[in-house]
Amino acid sequence: MGDWLEQLDWRAYREEAVELLAELLRIDTSNPPGRETEAARYLAKVFKREGLKGELLEAAPGRGSFLLRLSGRGSGPKLMLLSHTDVVPVADPSRWDHPPFSGALADGYIWGRGALDMKCQTITEALTVLLFKRLGLQFSGELVYLAVADEERGAKYGAAWLKEHHPERLKVDYVLNEGGGEALQVGGKTFYSIETVEKGLFWLKVKVKGRSGHGSVPHDENALVKAAGLIDRLAHHKFPKRIDETVQEFLTKVLGALGPGGEQLGRALLDPQREVDLGPFLAGTEFALEAINAFIRTTVSPTMIQAGVKENVIPDSCEFVLDCRLLPGSAREELLEKLAELGAELGLKFETEVLQYHPASGSPLGTDLYRAIERALRAELPGTEPVPLILTGATDSRFLRELGALAYGLCPLSTKITLHNRLMMVHGDNERIDPESLELQVRVFTRVAAELLQARTR
């Protein structure tokens, strides 16, 4: 495998990736409303130029996903290259150095909403499939390409819909999706993450009841004030530690790079009974205190609130939304019990409504795909160390895992984009990616797919 990979003109693939990504970024698929069918048709056109035909699957008018299958000559595993084509809306285009749907190539980057999350992977996975076709590779099994709609708003018109209405099309053995690939530089070492677990998603609306009245005569039954007290208690509550296998290996390896002090910190963090002041240890590193806390605990973030009808009317109700992320082994009942306990302590009456729920999901370490990813990263990025990662957010991998697939997150980036910068740009302003990262992705994805499907030239 190594010979033909090394002989490829990777610079040409980098330039092609830049061109294709720029075109895809110019298609505004902000969700809401989505309009992903336009992106699906663009992808269909890219593949059709090379003699490959996929299918458009629409959950509703304009909400289309694109699926393509490339079959090998013998029996073998089915590998899906998964991505989503919708993007989050842009809050204020005037804050961008280049228009968010321009696909501009400037200052060494391709600019646009979705450049990192995750149209880059939509394109580089497409190029991986095209590379298999162009080279006429012989391989076993099947290479499946799927670019879905509606990931950013819960997948009602994307992966969730496909799972319900077309589960047979999603039946694969392995999935490569978003969720990992960041370069984390700690203690002179560079680590690359492979997402193996993602936390559960639990969105909850809480309605606190009170008593109305004239704003000029305050009283103790102001629903807004009562809700504020509950929100404050929830925001500052620390749920018990739960250490997943992925988190244990991640913290042990990465904190070990900081020397004896880091190893000591790792042991303390992994001890469910100990609390640790992380600040002195993490100063000067790319670690964020908030991220470490989210790795080891269920978290609750109040995100929306609504109360009142007029400036001088005390509200008799207040609604707020909680974004709860559950660790593996954590049940939503545990969170609801804590909510009820805190409410009782404050003497509150409230109602709850579940907006969305999905349990934590994960895939084990050490599988054939996980090892292929490790070897590909080491081959393309000598001297780096792959590490498993728990994702604090949610991806479409959860739907594929429910159907029995082993799914991992990997979208490798060059060290030109630091972890801090990536976190600032994803869903933020001036989202962009460098061409070197696009080339790296095609190289890594091709290595992974070639090894897993035992691909070879004729």
Secondary structure, 3 states (H helix, E strand, C coil): CHHHHHCCCHHHHHHHHHHHHHHHHCCCCECCCCCHHHHHHHHHHHHHCCCCCCEEEECCCCCEEEEEEEECCEEEEEEEEEEECCECCCCCHHHCCCCCCCCCEECCEEECCCCCCCHHHHHHHHHHHHHHHHHCCECEEEEEEEEECCHHHCCCCCHHHHHHHCHHHHCCCEEEECCCCCEEEECCEEEEEEEEEECEEEEEEEEEECCCEECCCCCCCCHHHHHHHHHHHHHHCCCCCCCCHHHHHHHHHHHHCCCHHHHHHHHHHHCCCCCCCCHHHHCCCCCCHHHHHHHHCCEEEEEEEEECCCCCEECCEEEEEEEEEECCCCCHHHHHHHHHHHHHHHCCCEEEEEEEEECCEECCCCCHHHHHHHHHHHHHCCCCEEEEEEECCCCCHHHHHHCCCEEEECCCCCCCCCHHHHHHHCCCCCCEECHHHHHHHHHHHHHHHHHHCCCECC
